Amino acid sequence: MVNLPSDYIVNTTLKVGRIYKLKAPELITTDIPHFFIVIGIDDDDNFMVLCTSQKEKKLKYFNNNHMDLEGLVFIKPSSENQLTKKTYVDCNRYYEISRSSLKNKVESHSLEIKGEINLDIFYQIKQGIVNSDINDLPEFLIVHPDE
């Protein structure tokens, strides 16, 4: 197997709509790898949303906090996205990770490149973010390459 430089891997795979499986305890306080979707890129800063398969937990959280369910986007696993379970994205929160942090994750084998979301799912996530009373990510950063 060829070991490619982390700089090359990040620069050739990083784009809006990309799904990474990351081990990121600095972001989500667990060592268990989770799926993250890139939803915005601003120079060195990359903005991602977190995926979960725990629908009931998320529904309870949304209901207890009187949050609009439009902010919980469903993604069905497919060969395109390479998700392994029915997945839900909470559009009320985003995670910021730098390019250098992604490169470090490649070097430490804490990043796995997965598939991509389609434009329809991207728009659902974008709408959930824009309509969120909590998420303050500027709309101009949330642009899909196919737009």
Secondary structure, DSSP 8 states (H G I E B T S, - for coil): -----HHHHHHHH--TTEEEEE--HHHHS-SS-EEEEEEEEETTEEEEEEEES-HHHHHHHHHHTT--GGGEEEE---TTT--SS-EEEETT--EEEEHHHHHHHHHTT-EEEEEE--HHHHHHHHHHHHH-SS----GGG---TT-
